[in-house]
Amino acid sequence: MRAQARIDLDAIVDNIAAVRARVGSAAVMAVVKSNAYGHGMVPCARAARSGGAQWLGTAVVEEALALRAAGDTGRVLTWLWAPGDRFEDAVRADVDISVSGEWAMDEVVAAARAAGRPARVHLKADTGLGRNGCTPGQWPSLVDAALKAQADGLADVVGLWSHFACADEPGHPSIAPQLAEFRAMVGYAEDCGVTPEVRHMANSPATLLMPEAHFDLVRVGLAGYGLSPVPDIGGPADFGLRPAMTLVASLANVKRVPAGHGVSYGHAWIAPRETTLALVPTGYADGIPRHASNVAPVLVAGRVRTIAGRVAMDQFVVDLGDDEAEVGDEVILFGPGDRGEPTAEDWAVAVGTISYEIVTRLGARVPRVYSGADASEADATGTDATGTDAT
Ligand SMILES: Cc1ncc(COP(=O)(O)O)c(C=O)c1O
């Protein structure tokens, strides 16, 4: 074992169940895009379904089609589309399609006609995020086009939705106007005759902190994997969550070096005295941020220590001082923290990013090894658990 990401599927089942308990009558969508934030899409999707997720969410259509290929027959929404994308495949696979503009509505109509069945559509409103979604100014014509497609039997407008910019900053001045704009845009569409099955806006922070944003459905990504989207307000346990991923490696070399010995490229760390260096065989090719050089913590030889020197493509070094370790000993880079190991949030703080990025960037070369619910069915080959071609 060089390195592996151990994924506790029971944690995902329990996290989704905890979210469900929190949101009352609203449905739960587990967001499994980006290889389930690095955790492996298909096994995590199954675990999320076991935890009660009525919906799955993906960014791109290939992810949704991989879920179908793996046997998922439940509701799946896909929201990031480009012109010429696989709309027809999505319609045939019964995947719900987000539409942010009239060009996409046109493609959906053409796809539905070709597939011989109506497309299920969620109209996305840009209520202030300024990213994808239809602006309030363009909304009337998008609603009009969607209703026309519905009247022609080519679309069912089942969802109206939006996304927050700053839900992780409670009280941020953008939050109330976004909610008000969403209510106004939903109201307009309903007045025009749209009868949505689900109105949805909440991501993990809004799900955990803003009941008024739950509407009919919440979309949780990070919380499902047991990480806190608002670490300054509370850690996972404060929200009834448990981190699912533990990243471990085996020491590939242990050696004594004299004082003044430089370590790794650029000699960004130099031994202040005679010491023992341990080699951890993972690097930025595996998703370990190069910014972790000289700052990120790992648990090895019974203590949390800081990476010494630069993270290279495939390896980094830890200074053990006079402590003992052997080749093959386990290093825990991060995990839930209950064995004294650092957490993904500790890495995020050390590196200057968010825990989302720490787990999601984990590379295809690191095997995902599953335990708990559905683990026997999980793809533990490690190259790519999405079922799509590894990229
Ligand atoms: C549209 C949309 N909804 C929901 C989510 C889930 O966000 P979170 O991981 O904060 O729950 C994302 C993630 O980026 C998203 O893009």
The ligand as an SDF file (V2000), in Angstrom:
LIG
                    3D

 16 16  0  0  0  0  0  0  0  0999 V2000
  -25.4560   24.1090   -7.8330 C   0  0  0  0  0  0  0  0  0  0  0  0
  -24.8760   23.4760   -6.6270 C   0  0  0  0  0  0  0  0  0  0  0  0
  -25.6990   23.0770   -5.6470 N   0  0  0  0  0  0  0  0  0  0  0  0
  -25.2280   22.5010   -4.5210 C   0  0  0  0  0  0  0  0  0  0  0  0
  -23.8870   22.3350   -4.3320 C   0  0  0  0  0  0  0  0  0  0  0  0
  -23.3990   21.7050   -3.0580 C   0  0  0  0  0  0  0  0  0  0  0  0
  -22.6600   22.6210   -2.3000 O   0  0  0  0  0  0  0  0  0  0  0  0
  -22.1400   22.1820   -0.8630 P   0  0  0  0  0  0  0  0  0  0  0  0
  -21.0120   21.2560   -1.1030 O   0  0  0  0  0  0  0  0  0  0  0  0
  -21.7420   23.4380   -0.1930 O   0  0  0  0  0  0  0  0  0  0  0  0
  -23.2790   21.5210   -0.2020 O   0  0  0  0  0  0  0  0  0  0  0  0
  -22.9960   22.7590   -5.3190 C   0  0  0  0  0  0  0  0  0  0  0  0
  -21.5550   22.6290   -5.1150 C   0  0  0  0  0  0  0  0  0  0  0  0
  -20.7340   23.3610   -5.5450 O   0  0  0  0  0  0  0  0  0  0  0  0
  -23.5180   23.3410   -6.5010 C   0  0  0  0  0  0  0  0  0  0  0  0
  -22.7010   23.7410   -7.4830 O   0  0  0  0  0  0  0  0  0  0  0  0
  1  2  1  0
  2  3  1  0
  2 15  2  0
  3  4  2  0
  4  5  1  0
  5  6  1  0
  5 12  2  0
  6  7  1  0
  7  8  1  0
  8  9  2  0
  8 10  1  0
  8 11  1  0
 12 13  1  0
 12 15  1  0
 13 14  2  0
 15 16  1  0
M  END
$$$$
